Amino acid sequence: MKRAERGAFPGGADNPAVMESPSFTDRVRRFEVRFAVRLTPRGGADRVDGVTDEGVLQARVSAPPVGGAANSALIRLIADELDVARSSVRLVAGASGRQKLIVVEGISPETITERWPGLKV
């Protein structure tokens, strides 16, 4: 008899233990936080200036907006500010504009809002 005819595969979708536990991607997404950033390149220094009334993080970097240098500096700045690995911070939208959408993995929304009160996550 072929394996498909015998029924469920070990760890298959019809296994109750697998169906009840959240998937790996669901567990990772719980610790994935998205927020908006307004970036000022060539701003003199790499720093976070605060949060706007709209809940957007304002940041400035000294790097120019050429060849992704300002975006790389922003990722480095946010990783350092939140004390996470640079690989945990991603730019998912706004690569060529001042408005950016950042995703940080492995940190809770509460941790970020404690760091920057008023930030919309």
Residue pairs with C-beta under 8 A, 6 or more apart in sequence:
3 9
8 14
8 15
11 18
12 18
13 19
28 105
31 105
31 106
31 107
31 108
32 103
32 104
32 105
33 103
33 104
33 107
33 108
33 109
33 112
33 121
34 92
34 101
34 102
34 103
34 121
35 55
35 56
35 57
35 101
35 102
35 104
35 112
35 119
35 120
35 121
36 55
36 56
36 57
36 99
36 100
36 101
36 102
36 120
37 56
37 57
37 58
37 59
37 74
37 78
37 99
37 100
37 101
37 102
38 52
38 56
38 57
38 58
38 59
38 98
38 99
38 100
39 59
39 60
39 61
39 70
39 71
39 74
39 98
39 99
39 100
40 58
40 59
40 60
40 61
40 98
41 60
41 61
41 63
41 64
41 65
41 69
41 70
42 61
42 62
42 63
42 64
42 65
42 70
43 60
43 61
43 62
44 60
44 62
45 60
45 62
46 60
46 61
46 62
46 63
46 73
46 76
46 77
47 59
47 60
47 77
48 57
48 58
48 59
48 77
48 81
48 116
49 58
49 59
49 60
50 57
50 58
50 116
51 57
51 58
51 116
51 117
51 118
51 119
52 58
53 118
54 120
55 118
55 119
55 120
56 99
56 119
56 120
57 102
57 116
57 119
59 74
59 77
59 78
61 70
61 73
61 74
61 77
62 73
63 69
63 70
63 72
63 73
64 70
68 95
71 91
71 95
71 100
74 91
74 100
74 102
75 86
75 89
75 90
75 91
75 102
76 86
78 89
78 102
78 104
79 85
79 86
79 88
79 89
81 115
82 89
82 104
82 107
82 111
82 112
82 115
84 104
84 105
84 106
84 107
85 106
88 104
88 105
88 106
88 107
89 102
89 103
89 104
89 105
90 102
90 103
90 104
90 105
91 100
91 101
91 102
92 101
92 102
92 103
93 100
93 101
94 100
94 101
104 112
109 121
112 119
112 121
113 119
113 121
